[in-house]
Amino acid sequence: MANTTGNGYGFATWTNFIEESQIRALLKYNVKYYFAGGKPGIIPTGIFADIMADLSVKYKENPKLALDDFNYGPTGGETWFLKTLAKRLCDVRGIPIDCETEWDRVAITNGSQQAIYALLDTLIDPGDVIITPSPAYLGFLAPAEKLGGRVITIPTDLDGIIPGDVEKAIEVSKKKFGKCPDIIYVVPDSDNPKGTTLPMKRRQALFDIAETYEILLIEDAAYAEIQFKENPKAIKTLDKENNRVAYLGTSSKEAAVLRVGYSVLPSDVKEQVLKDKGYLDLCTTTLVQRILDEYYKNYIDEAMRAGIPKYKKRYEAMAKAIDASFPAGVRTDPTGGFFIWWQSNDKKFDAGEFMKRVAIPNDILYVPGAPFYPQSGHRLTKDNTDLRKSLPQPNTMRLGFSYLPPETISEGIEHLGDLLSKELG
């Protein structure tokens, strides 16, 4: 143990080098122009009120159903809910599951964040190697480093991670660390934090690389259904034998913050992940599963038809305001999801320092880009033959358009643009 408290006991070593999540820390601020965490701003509250009202009647008429739904359940999820999710995954995402006979290939967790942690907890020993995009979702990076993983970051462009560099990193890992990477992690649909979507050609290339080198590919599909345009097929659709891709979805973006993660994992991986989940939380609340079961069976398509165009208007308002008011820089052009990534042309600009000194006092909040790079990770050298320490890019920021209405987004982004222009000239 390390980091002694002075009370005769100490904290685990990881508490010395893993910081609090930047996004969680920012939730304490109450500002007018909130562009920080990916909070859903379009939630079908009326639908959920109707579902709960209907359930209230059913529970009064059927006390046995009420007792079951207010009780403990299986760690991996209730059969009826897993069947509903299997049908959705097959019908909408094209995942190769027979929802009548293979529904038990689906497992649930308390949000996909728990699935990420459980996957890492069951697959990674200290010194194991993990490949991620650069930048990458900080909710993956922090537990990967906490558990002792060696993270190699791969360059990204406006189409996401570059598969050719992934293959080069694998060869460097074998030479540098004496082992092949254990995991490739990617958010292929409007990723967090950049908002980029992988074209089908790159999805196929990543899958082929994972197959060739026998690496588990984690496909974090948190934003797959929040798409303004038709997006490419899931990488999981290529995994006909269900032995190469761990597919993660979540209700917290497409339904509401009744947070349930759902996954389709290779069978041996699923067994270990559910064992781990059993020690993390015993089981997911049955009542939440019941509410979401009704939602996914009867309401989600209606809610998505209404909600996605509204998210698109919010994105368009933010993109237009950035283009009109921000100083020289580059932004991504997402086709869905919740975020736009902006990078200043001024490499000396520190978005974190600027946020504390200027943005927050002006009622504006975003997420600085630096936390989306590993604290102790590695990156390829320019000639792709060796590794160097991963370097965060402080001149970047993630701007979330999901929470506020378009008019407030336009106003806040224009204000932020004016402040940035004064700062950067």
VMD Tcl script that draws the C-alpha trace (Angstrom):
set ca {
  {0.00 0.00 0.00}
  {1.08 3.59 -0.50}
  {0.01 7.16 0.12}
  {-0.37 6.86 3.91}
  {-3.30 8.74 5.40}
  {-1.80 9.37 8.84}
  {-4.49 7.19 10.39}
  {-2.54 3.96 10.34}
  {-3.67 2.77 6.94}
  {-2.87 3.71 3.35}
  {-4.39 3.88 -0.09}
  {-3.60 1.64 -3.04}
  {-0.71 2.73 -5.26}
  {-2.97 3.69 -8.18}
  {-4.49 6.53 -6.15}
  {-1.15 8.33 -6.45}
  {-1.13 8.49 -10.24}
  {-4.73 8.18 -11.48}
  {-6.55 11.50 -11.25}
  {-10.27 12.03 -10.81}
  {-12.14 11.93 -14.10}
  {-12.01 15.40 -15.61}
  {-15.60 15.03 -16.80}
  {-16.87 13.93 -13.37}
  {-15.01 16.83 -11.77}
  {-16.67 19.32 -14.11}
  {-20.18 18.24 -13.09}
  {-19.87 20.37 -9.96}
  {-20.04 23.55 -12.04}
  {-23.43 25.07 -12.78}
  {-22.99 27.26 -15.85}
  {-25.28 28.69 -18.49}
  {-23.31 27.34 -21.45}
  {-22.65 23.69 -20.62}
  {-20.59 21.97 -23.35}
  {-18.75 19.53 -21.06}
  {-20.07 16.03 -20.28}
  {-22.13 14.08 -22.80}
  {-25.43 14.62 -20.99}
  {-28.46 13.66 -23.10}
  {-30.61 16.74 -23.53}
  {-33.43 15.03 -25.41}
  {-34.99 12.39 -23.17}
  {-38.50 11.04 -23.87}
  {-39.67 11.73 -20.34}
  {-43.34 11.48 -21.35}
  {-42.81 7.97 -22.68}
  {-41.09 6.87 -19.50}
  {-43.85 8.41 -17.41}
  {-46.39 6.36 -19.39}
  {-44.35 3.17 -18.99}
  {-44.08 3.65 -15.23}
  {-47.79 4.46 -14.95}
  {-48.66 1.26 -16.83}
  {-46.30 -0.74 -14.65}
  {-47.88 0.71 -11.53}
  {-51.23 -0.72 -12.59}
  {-49.68 -4.10 -13.49}
  {-47.91 -4.33 -10.14}
  {-51.12 -3.69 -8.23}
  {-52.91 -6.35 -10.26}
  {-50.05 -8.83 -10.07}
  {-48.17 -8.70 -6.74}
  {-45.95 -11.65 -7.81}
  {-44.65 -9.64 -10.80}
  {-44.03 -6.69 -8.50}
  {-42.14 -8.84 -6.01}
  {-39.93 -10.24 -8.79}
  {-39.23 -6.85 -10.34}
  {-38.30 -5.31 -7.00}
  {-35.96 -8.18 -6.19}
  {-32.51 -9.50 -7.05}
  {-32.04 -11.13 -10.46}
  {-29.42 -12.94 -12.55}
  {-26.05 -11.19 -12.77}
  {-26.11 -11.17 -16.59}
  {-29.68 -9.93 -16.96}
  {-33.26 -11.18 -17.06}
  {-34.09 -13.61 -19.90}
  {-36.99 -11.51 -21.21}
  {-34.83 -8.38 -21.43}
  {-31.93 -10.20 -23.08}
  {-34.32 -11.51 -25.76}
  {-35.56 -7.98 -26.43}
  {-32.02 -6.63 -26.72}
  {-30.96 -9.54 -28.96}
  {-33.81 -8.72 -31.35}
  {-32.83 -5.04 -31.42}
  {-29.17 -5.84 -32.06}
  {-30.10 -8.21 -34.88}
  {-32.77 -6.05 -36.53}
  {-31.14 -2.63 -36.25}
  {-27.40 -3.21 -35.92}
  {-27.14 -6.39 -37.98}
  {-25.31 -8.32 -35.26}
  {-25.42 -12.01 -36.27}
  {-27.63 -13.32 -33.45}
  {-30.66 -15.56 -33.68}
  {-32.77 -13.79 -31.09}
  {-34.86 -16.92 -30.45}
  {-32.01 -19.35 -29.84}
  {-28.92 -17.20 -29.16}
  {-30.32 -14.47 -26.91}
  {-28.06 -15.68 -24.12}
  {-25.07 -14.31 -26.05}
  {-26.20 -10.88 -24.82}
  {-25.18 -9.76 -21.32}
  {-25.97 -6.60 -19.42}
  {-23.98 -4.40 -17.06}
  {-24.65 -1.16 -15.18}
  {-23.73 1.03 -18.13}
  {-21.09 0.21 -20.72}
  {-18.52 1.83 -18.40}
  {-18.87 -1.17 -16.11}
  {-18.41 -3.49 -19.11}
  {-15.21 -1.63 -20.03}
  {-13.85 -1.98 -16.52}
  {-14.82 -5.65 -16.23}
  {-13.23 -6.45 -19.60}
  {-9.98 -4.82 -18.58}
  {-10.13 -6.36 -15.11}
  {-10.48 -9.87 -16.53}
  {-8.06 -9.54 -19.47}
  {-5.22 -7.26 -18.38}
  {-2.30 -8.04 -16.09}
  {0.37 -5.42 -15.34}
  {2.59 -5.09 -18.40}
  {0.00 -6.23 -20.94}
  {-0.31 -4.04 -24.03}
  {-3.40 -2.16 -25.22}
  {-3.86 -0.21 -28.45}
  {-6.15 2.85 -28.52}
  {-6.74 5.81 -30.81}
  {-5.12 9.15 -29.98}
  {-7.06 10.84 -28.46}
  {-9.26 8.18 -26.81}
  {-12.18 7.97 -24.38}
  {-10.74 8.78 -20.95}
  {-13.16 6.33 -19.30}
  {-11.18 3.58 -21.03}
  {-7.70 5.06 -20.58}
  {-7.87 5.56 -16.80}
  {-8.85 1.99 -15.85}
  {-6.43 0.59 -18.45}
  {-3.56 2.43 -16.76}
  {-4.92 1.75 -13.25}
  {-4.72 -1.99 -13.93}
  {-1.15 -1.73 -15.20}
  {-1.76 -1.86 -18.95}
  {0.82 -0.36 -21.31}
  {-1.15 1.84 -23.70}
  {0.10 2.47 -27.24}
  {-1.78 5.30 -28.93}
  {-2.40 5.37 -32.68}
  {-2.76 8.55 -34.76}
  {-6.22 9.53 -35.94}
  {-7.46 11.73 -38.76}
  {-10.93 12.95 -39.69}
  {-11.90 9.33 -40.45}
  {-10.71 8.00 -37.09}
  {-7.98 5.53 -36.22}
  {-5.48 4.62 -38.98}
  {-5.31 0.81 -39.39}
  {-1.88 0.79 -41.05}
  {-0.39 2.37 -37.95}
  {-2.15 -0.19 -35.76}
  {-0.31 -2.97 -37.54}
  {3.00 -1.12 -37.22}
  {2.36 -0.65 -33.49}
  {1.76 -4.39 -33.07}
  {5.16 -5.16 -34.59}
  {6.86 -2.51 -32.44}
  {5.13 -3.92 -29.33}
  {6.50 -7.38 -30.07}
  {9.98 -5.95 -30.53}
  {9.88 -3.46 -27.63}
  {7.87 -5.38 -25.02}
  {8.34 -8.93 -26.26}
  {4.62 -9.50 -26.69}
  {1.67 -8.90 -28.96}
  {-1.00 -6.45 -27.72}
  {-3.95 -8.03 -25.92}
  {-6.65 -5.49 -26.83}
  {-7.48 -2.99 -29.56}
  {-10.08 -0.46 -28.39}
  {-12.12 1.72 -30.72}
  {-15.34 3.77 -30.74}
  {-16.22 3.48 -34.45}
  {-19.39 5.59 -34.56}
  {-19.06 9.32 -33.84}
  {-16.38 8.54 -31.31}
  {-15.72 10.11 -27.95}
  {-13.94 12.55 -27.94}
  {-13.45 13.51 -31.61}
  {-16.82 12.62 -33.13}
  {-15.26 10.77 -36.09}
  {-16.82 7.72 -37.75}
  {-14.72 4.89 -39.17}
  {-15.46 4.09 -42.83}
  {-16.30 0.47 -43.60}
  {-12.93 -0.06 -45.26}
  {-11.16 0.79 -42.00}
  {-13.55 -1.36 -39.96}
  {-12.75 -4.33 -42.16}
  {-9.02 -3.58 -41.91}
  {-9.15 -3.43 -38.10}
  {-11.06 -6.69 -37.92}
  {-8.57 -8.37 -40.27}
  {-5.67 -7.15 -38.14}
  {-7.33 -8.46 -34.97}
  {-7.90 -11.81 -36.67}
  {-4.37 -12.06 -38.01}
  {-2.71 -11.32 -34.68}
  {-5.42 -12.95 -32.50}
  {-6.20 -9.78 -30.54}
  {-9.53 -8.98 -28.89}
  {-11.12 -5.97 -30.56}
  {-13.38 -3.94 -28.25}
  {-16.04 -2.12 -30.27}
  {-17.57 0.55 -28.03}
  {-20.79 1.40 -29.88}
  {-22.16 3.93 -27.40}
  {-23.26 6.35 -30.15}
  {-24.17 3.87 -32.90}
  {-27.87 4.75 -32.93}
  {-27.41 8.51 -32.49}
  {-26.54 9.02 -36.16}
  {-27.71 11.79 -38.49}
  {-26.69 9.80 -41.56}
  {-26.66 6.09 -42.25}
  {-23.51 4.74 -40.66}
  {-21.43 1.72 -41.72}
  {-22.16 -1.75 -40.39}
  {-20.89 -2.66 -36.93}
  {-17.48 -4.33 -36.87}
  {-19.21 -7.12 -34.92}
  {-21.15 -8.07 -38.08}
  {-17.84 -9.37 -39.46}
  {-17.30 -11.63 -36.43}
  {-19.33 -14.60 -37.65}
  {-17.76 -17.01 -35.16}
  {-18.13 -14.65 -32.18}
  {-14.52 -15.02 -31.10}
  {-12.81 -11.75 -32.03}
  {-14.99 -8.69 -31.20}
  {-16.41 -7.54 -27.87}
  {-19.40 -5.36 -28.82}
  {-20.59 -2.84 -26.22}
  {-23.81 -0.83 -26.37}
  {-25.60 1.32 -23.82}
  {-29.09 2.61 -23.10}
  {-27.73 5.80 -21.56}
  {-27.45 7.61 -24.91}
  {-30.20 6.10 -27.05}
  {-32.85 5.67 -24.37}
  {-32.15 7.73 -21.26}
  {-29.96 7.70 -18.23}
  {-31.62 4.55 -16.97}
  {-28.12 3.22 -17.44}
  {-27.83 -0.32 -18.71}
  {-24.95 -1.51 -20.83}
  {-25.52 -4.45 -23.16}
  {-22.79 -6.47 -24.80}
  {-22.14 -9.36 -27.14}
  {-18.85 -10.99 -26.16}
  {-16.94 -14.12 -27.12}
  {-18.38 -16.83 -24.87}
  {-15.24 -17.39 -22.80}
  {-14.84 -13.62 -22.30}
  {-18.49 -13.24 -21.33}
  {-18.14 -15.90 -18.64}
  {-15.27 -14.06 -16.97}
  {-16.83 -10.60 -17.35}
  {-20.03 -11.76 -15.64}
  {-17.98 -13.37 -12.87}
  {-16.31 -9.98 -12.36}
  {-19.64 -8.12 -12.50}
  {-20.96 -10.40 -9.78}
  {-18.32 -9.02 -7.44}
  {-18.83 -5.43 -8.57}
  {-22.58 -5.14 -8.10}
  {-24.19 -8.62 -7.79}
  {-26.83 -7.77 -10.40}
  {-28.47 -4.96 -12.34}
  {-31.75 -3.66 -10.91}
  {-34.64 -5.72 -12.32}
  {-37.03 -2.76 -12.22}
  {-34.78 -0.76 -14.56}
  {-34.64 -3.75 -16.91}
  {-38.44 -3.93 -16.92}
  {-38.82 -0.25 -17.80}
  {-36.24 -0.50 -20.57}
  {-37.75 -3.75 -21.85}
  {-41.02 -1.91 -22.45}
  {-39.15 0.98 -24.03}
  {-37.13 -1.16 -26.43}
  {-40.14 -3.27 -27.40}
  {-42.68 -0.53 -28.00}
  {-41.27 3.00 -27.97}
  {-37.63 3.39 -28.97}
  {-38.18 3.83 -32.72}
  {-40.73 6.58 -32.09}
  {-38.38 8.28 -29.63}
  {-35.38 8.07 -31.98}
  {-37.35 9.45 -34.94}
  {-38.20 12.46 -32.81}
  {-34.87 12.82 -31.03}
  {-32.20 12.38 -33.70}
  {-33.30 15.34 -35.88}
  {-33.18 17.51 -32.75}
  {-29.64 16.39 -31.98}
  {-28.72 17.14 -35.58}
  {-30.00 20.72 -35.22}
  {-27.88 21.13 -32.09}
  {-24.81 19.86 -33.93}
  {-25.51 22.21 -36.86}
  {-25.89 25.18 -34.52}
  {-22.54 24.41 -32.87}
  {-20.68 23.75 -36.12}
  {-22.00 26.96 -37.69}
  {-21.07 29.05 -34.65}
  {-17.56 27.54 -34.47}
  {-16.94 28.27 -38.14}
  {-18.19 31.83 -37.75}
  {-16.52 32.86 -34.50}
  {-13.51 30.70 -33.57}
  {-9.93 31.70 -34.37}
  {-7.70 29.62 -36.67}
  {-8.02 25.91 -35.97}
  {-9.54 22.65 -37.14}
  {-12.78 21.01 -36.04}
  {-14.21 17.58 -36.73}
  {-17.44 17.11 -38.68}
  {-19.35 14.34 -36.90}
  {-22.22 12.46 -38.51}
  {-23.80 11.75 -35.13}
  {-23.02 11.35 -31.46}
  {-22.63 14.19 -28.97}
  {-19.27 15.90 -29.60}
  {-17.17 18.16 -31.81}
  {-13.39 18.24 -31.31}
  {-11.59 21.53 -31.93}
  {-7.84 22.05 -32.17}
  {-6.23 25.48 -32.20}
  {-3.53 26.20 -34.75}
  {-1.59 27.79 -31.90}
  {0.30 24.85 -30.33}
  {1.12 26.92 -27.25}
  {-2.55 27.41 -26.38}
  {-3.60 25.58 -23.20}
  {-7.34 24.89 -23.27}
  {-7.36 23.70 -19.65}
  {-5.72 26.82 -18.28}
  {-7.92 29.01 -20.48}
  {-11.07 27.30 -19.26}
  {-10.26 27.95 -15.60}
  {-9.05 31.52 -16.14}
  {-11.48 32.76 -18.80}
  {-14.27 30.35 -19.81}
  {-15.70 29.39 -16.41}
  {-15.86 33.00 -15.17}
  {-17.84 33.68 -18.37}
  {-20.33 30.90 -17.63}
  {-18.86 28.47 -20.20}
  {-17.75 24.88 -19.64}
  {-16.15 22.37 -22.01}
  {-13.68 19.50 -21.59}
  {-10.02 20.33 -22.30}
  {-8.41 17.80 -24.64}
  {-5.39 16.79 -22.54}
  {-7.19 14.14 -20.38}
  {-8.00 12.13 -23.52}
  {-4.34 11.12 -23.80}
  {-2.84 8.49 -21.44}
  {-0.78 9.75 -18.51}
  {1.91 7.11 -18.99}
  {1.28 5.76 -22.48}
  {3.36 5.41 -25.62}
  {3.18 6.60 -29.22}
  {4.93 5.55 -32.39}
  {7.97 7.47 -33.58}
  {7.61 9.23 -36.93}
  {9.36 6.37 -38.75}
  {7.08 3.82 -36.97}
  {10.04 1.79 -35.69}
  {10.03 2.66 -31.98}
  {7.96 4.13 -29.17}
  {8.08 7.45 -27.37}
  {6.15 8.80 -24.40}
  {2.60 9.76 -25.33}
  {2.14 13.53 -25.46}
  {-1.18 15.22 -24.70}
  {-2.22 18.04 -26.97}
  {-3.30 20.87 -24.65}
  {-4.43 23.06 -27.56}
  {-7.57 20.93 -28.00}
  {-11.08 20.82 -26.55}
  {-14.14 18.58 -26.67}
  {-17.37 20.50 -27.13}
  {-20.62 18.69 -26.36}
  {-23.74 19.74 -28.26}
  {-26.15 17.19 -26.73}
  {-27.47 19.05 -23.71}
  {-28.51 22.58 -24.69}
  {-31.08 23.84 -27.24}
  {-29.73 25.23 -30.55}
  {-30.24 28.90 -29.74}
  {-28.31 28.60 -26.46}
  {-25.55 26.64 -28.20}
  {-25.19 29.36 -30.86}
  {-25.06 32.07 -28.23}
  {-22.57 30.26 -26.00}
  {-20.24 29.15 -28.79}
  {-20.17 32.65 -30.28}
  {-19.27 34.00 -26.86}
  {-16.54 31.36 -26.47}
  {-15.27 32.19 -29.97}
  {-14.99 35.87 -29.09}
  {-13.04 35.03 -25.94}
  {-10.73 32.68 -27.84}
  {-10.14 35.28 -30.54}
  {-9.16 37.87 -27.95}
  {-6.81 35.34 -26.36}
  {-5.19 34.07 -29.53}
  {-5.36 37.13 -31.76}
}
mol new
graphics top color blue
foreach p $ca { graphics top sphere $p radius 0.5 }
foreach p [lrange $ca 0 end-1] q [lrange $ca 1 end] { graphics top cylinder $p $q radius 0.2 }
display resetview
